[in-house]
C-alpha cells in the first residue's frame, strides 16, 4: 500500500458546520459533566509541574504500578510518535501494524525511517519489532480477546520485540457489556508485559482536550524507560487542561456518568444497527458503538452523496484511507439522527443513471 502523508480524520473539516457527527468515535452522550467541570476549572494562568509528579503518581496508583512507569503526553498520536522515535534509536528495528487499522503507527514509523510490515513474518526474525495492537480496533470496532496473547506467543522466540496495546477504546467494550465498574483499567495477565496507551478524551466526549499517557512494561528495558521517553518530549508537553482531563478521568464520579449512560449507549447502537440493516446498509461485525458500514449507494455516486450529507450538516468518515473504498465508519447516534441519515440516503439508492436523472430533475424543479 502506497503511503501518503496526507491526513484524514473524523470530526470538523472545511465544510459546513457539523450538526450530526457520525464520523468520530467519541462518546455520543458526552461530554462527561464531571470531567468537563474539572477541565473548566483548570488554572491556565500557570505552568503545570514540568515533571507531572503528582499526576504520574496518581495514574500509577490508578493502575497499581510505580509512577516511573507512567509517561504523559499531549495526545495518543504524540506518544505513538515519541515511542517510535525511542524505538528507532536502536537502528535496525521494525514496526508491525495492520495496514487497515489506525494509520498513525505506520506514519510515525515511516517518518522515522523504520521498516514496516503488516505481520511479524514480514520482518527478519532477528530484527526487533515494535508490534502495535489496537484493541478494540479502529475503525472496525472489533474486539479480539486473545490478540495480545497471540502476539506475545509469536514474539516468544525474541526477547527484543515490544508489544504496544492501544487501549483508547478498551473502556467502551466494558460500557457495551455489563462490566462498568472499572472500565478504564486493564485487568489482564499480560498487562505488565506490554506498553499500554490510554487516551481518555473520547471516552468522556471531550476530543478537543488533548491528553494521554503510557503505562510502560515492568521489565524496565532502557530503550523505552520513563527517563528515555521523557528525554524525547518537549518541555510542558501537557497543558493545564490536559492535566485536568487525566486527573478527572480517575475520579469516581466520572465513572458514575459512564455507568449511567451505558444503557442508552447500548440501545443507540442496537437501534442504529437494526435501522441501517433494514434500509440496505451492510456492516462488519462490531463490538463497539462504531464500526464499518457499506451504504446502499453505488461507489460512483458516493462523492455526491457525501456532499449532500455535508450540506445538511451530517459528517461520515470515509474509510478509503483504511483500505476500504466504498465503506464508511459510523459512530452510533440518537435514533432521530439516524432517521435523518436514512432519509438523505434514500434518493441515492438504485441504478446510478436513474439516480443521477432524479437528482437532476429535482434540481431543475427548484
N, C-alpha and C positions, 0 to 999 in steps of 0.2 A: 504494500500500500504506500503510495507516494505521500510524503509528509508535507504539510503546509503549515506555515507559521501563523496563518490567519486564525483568529479566534471566533468561535461560535458558542453562544451560551443561551440559556433561557433568561427570562426577565426583560428589562427595558431594552429598547433598540431605538433606531432613528425614526420609527413610525409614529403613528398617533398614540396618545396616552392609552395605557393598557387598563381596561376596566375589569376584564375577566382573564386571569393569567393561568392557563393550563401548562405553561412552559417551565415552571420551576418545580423543584421537589420540596419546597418549604412546607411546613405545617399549614394547611389551608385554613385552620381555625385560629391561627395566631394573629397578632403577636401574643405571646405569653405575658399577661399583665404584670406578674411578679418580676420577671426578667426585665421587661421594658421599664418598669418603675425604677429598678436599681440602675439601669443604664442611664436613665434620665437624670438621676441624682449624682452621676459620676462627676468628680471635680476635674473639669477640663482646664482649670487655671494653673495646674501644677503638673510637672512631670511625674509619671509613675516611678516607683522604685526601679532603677535600671537593671537590677538583678531579679526583680519579681520574686523576692524571697518569700513573702507571706503567701502570695498566690501559689507558688510552686509547692510550698509546704501544705497548703490546703488541698491542692489537687493530688498530692502524694497520699495524704490521709484518705481522700475520697476513693482512691484506687488501691489503698493498702500497700503502697510502695514507698521507698525512700524518695525524698524530694529531689535528689540528684539524678533521678531517672525521669524527671519531668522537664520537657523543653517547650517553652511557649513560643508562639509565632503569630504573625499578623493575619494568617489565614491558612487553610489547608493547602492551598496551592503554594504559598510561600514556603511551607515546611516540606512539601514534596520537592521543590527545587533545592532547598537547603540540604535535605537528606541526600539527594542525588549529587549535589556538589561535594559533600563529605565522602560519599561512596566513590566518586570518580577520582578522588585524590590518590587512590591506590593504583591508578593507571589501569592495567589490563583487567578490567572488570566489565560486566554486562548488566543489563536490566531486562527483566522478563515481565511483560504485560500483554494481556489480550488487546488486539487492535480494535475491539468493539466495545471497550469499556471507557471510562473517563480518560480523556486524552492527555491530561496533564502529566501523567507518568512518562509517557513517551516523548512529549515535548521537552520536558526537563532533561531527559537522557540524551536526546539528540542535540540539544543546545550545548551540552557539556561534552559532546563527542564520544558518548558511551555507546557501545554496541548494543543493539536491541534485538529481541526475539519474542515471538508470541507464546513460546513454551520453553521449558528448561532444556529440552533436547535440541533446541535451536542454537545453543551456545556450547562451546567446548566444555567437556566435563571438568577440566581443571581450571576453568575460568570462574572466579567467584561471581555470583549473580545476586542482584537485588530483585526479589520476586514480589510484585505487587498483587495483592488480593483485595478487591473492593467487594465487601460482603456485608450486607446485601449489595447487589451490583447496581451501578448507574451506567446505562439507562434502563436496564431491563426490569429492575426491582426483584430480581431472582435471588433467593437465599439458598445457599448450599451448606448444609450442616457440617460437612466434613471437608470443605475445600481447604482450610488451613492445615488440617491433619494430613491430607494427601500431599500438600506442598511440602510439609515437614518431612514426610516419608521419602518423597522424591529427592530431597536435598540431604538425606541422612548420610550419604556417602561423602559429603563435603562439609567440612567444619567451617568453611569460609562463606557459604551462602547466607543471605539475610532475607527474612520474610517480613514484609511490611503490610499490615492489615489496615486498610482504610475503613474506618468504622463510623463514617458520617451518618449512615442510615441504620446502623445497628439498633438504636433506641426505637425506631419506628416499627421494627419487627415485633418488639415487645408490646407496643401500643396496639398492633393489629392482631395480637393474640390475646391472652388474658394475663400476661405477666407484666404488670406496670409498676411493680414495687421498686425495682432498681433497673430501669430501662437503660441508663447511661453508664453502667459499669459492666465490664466484661468478666463473666464468671465461666471460665473455660480452662481446662487443664493445660492448654498451650499458651495461656495469656503471657507468662513470663518469658516465653521463647521468641516472641515476635515484637516488632515495633508496632505500637498501636497509635493510630492517627485519629484524633477526635476533633470535630468541628461542629459545635452545638448550635450555631446560629440558625440553621434550617429547622432543627427540632423545635426551636422556640419562635419561629416565624419572624426572625429579625435578620434577614440576609444582608441588610445594609450595614450591620455592625460586624466588623471583621475580627476574628479571634479564634485560635485553635491551639492544640498542644499535642505533643508526643508523649507516650509512656514508653521508655526505652526498655529493651530486654534486660534480664537480670545477669547476663553473662559478662557485662561490663567491657565489651570489646572497645579498645581505644579509638578506633576509626570513627565511631559514632557516639562517643561518650557525651555526656551533657556538656562538659567543658569544650570538646571539639565542636559540637553543634552550636554552642553559644558563640564561639570564635568566628563563625561564618555569618553571624547575624549583625545587622546594623544596630547602632545604639537605639534604645527605646523602640524596639521592633513592634511592640504592642502599646497602643494608646490607652488613655484612661477609659474610654467606652468599651474597648475590648477586654480590659481587665475586669470591668464591672460585669460584662457578659459572662465571662468564665466563672467569676465568683457567684453570680446569681444562678448559674447552671447547677451549682451544687446545693442550692438552698432547698430545704424540704418542701417549701410552699410552691416552688417551681414544678416539682413533681406532682403536686396536687392538681395543677392545671392540666397536665398531661393525662392524669388518671381520669379527670372529669370529662375531658373532650374525647377520650379514646372511643367510647361507644358511637359517637357521632361520626368520627373519622372512619370507623368500620362500616357504618351504614352508608356513608357517602361513596366509599369505594365499591361496596356491593351494588348500590343503586346505579352508579355510573357504568360499571361493568355490564350489568344487565341491559341498561338502556342502549348502550352503544352496540352491543351484540344484536339486539332487536332490530337495529336500523342499518345492519350490514357491515359494521366495523369488525375487523379481525384483530386478535391480540395474541401476544405471547403470554404465557402464564406468569403472573407477578405475585409475590407475597406482600408487596408494599402498596402504598397509596399512589404510586406512579408506575408507569410501565410503557411498553412499546405497543403501538397500535397502527394498523394499516387501514386508512379511511376508505370508504366506498367511492373513491374518486380516482379516475384514471390519472396516472402519473403525469401525463402531458397537461392535465388541467390543474394540477396542484399549485403551480405558481399563482394562477388567477384566484384559486380558492383561498390560499393563504392571504392574498392581497385583500380579498373581500372580508375575510375574518378580521384582519388588522384594521380595515376601515370601520368596522363595528367595535373596535376596542378589544378584540379577542386575540390572544397570542398562544401559539403552539410551538413546540420545539421540534423543528425538522431534524430527523435522525440520520440524514445523509452523512454527517461528519462521524457518526458512529458506525459507518459502513452499512447503513440500512436505508438506501434510497427508496422513496415511496412510503416510508413509515414516519411516524411522529412519536415523540414521547409526551405523554399526557399525565399531569397530576390530577388527583381527584378534586372535584369542586362540588359546590352545592347543586342540588337537583335542578333548580331553575336555570342555573348557568349551563348545565349540561343540555337542557332543552333548547337553549339559545344556540348552542353549537350544532345540535342536530338540525334545527330549523334552517340555519345558514348553509349547512352542508347539503341539504336535500336538493336544491337546484343544480348541484354539480354531479349528481349521480346519473349514471347511464352512459350511452354512447357519446364520445367526445364531439362528434359532428352535431348531434341533436342538442347537446348541452350548449355548445357554442352558439347555435342558432337561437335557442331560447334566451340566452343571455343577451345576444344582440337585439332580439325583438323587444326584450324588456327595456333595454337602454333606449331604443328608438321610441318607445311609448312614453318615456318620461318627458 
